[in-house]
Amino acid sequence: MRWLSILAVVVMPAWAAGQTTRPAAAGGPRQEAADVLNTIMTRPPAAPLQPDPDPPASAGSVPVKTVAPPKGDSTFLRREGDYVVDRVGRMVRGADDRPEFVFDSDGQAMKDPPMIILPNLKLMQMESAAKQVGGGGLKFRITGMITEYNGRNYILIEKVVVAGSEVASPKKQD
């Protein structure tokens, strides 16, 4: 019974497609394919395509301004999924009133552009801490995941501490 099922699996597709195991007769499909290939190979190459000429400007036409690409330098974009770990900086409001995190330099020629802070409870904590102090001079130490959208980096903050407020563990007295 097992051999019968194996035979059916091997023979049935060939039978259903109408294929035979006999070689093609002279002048059959293989010869036609060779003739088509020879025709293609001996044909002279076609002339390259030329661009269409610009249409003439009509008397009532208005010149169209094209949109330039963003002027931001995309070489400093961080990949989506990367993490920022324990970086210090300030929360500021961007031009469109969205909160952004501006990183402090650590003296190693870091060129991290500001990242837009994605809304979550950690952002609420940062905003309430900034309101209590009453200014933009408050520094935060953050950890979060970076995302990317339309040539900008965003950060989803997972941990935030007001910089300088970290409590050092007490030293053991001997």
Beta strands, then each sheet from edge to edge (+ up, - down):
strand 1: 83-93
strand 2: 99-103
strand 3: 115-117
strand 4: 139-149
strand 5: 152-162
sheet 1: 1+ 2- 3+ 5+ 4- 1+
end
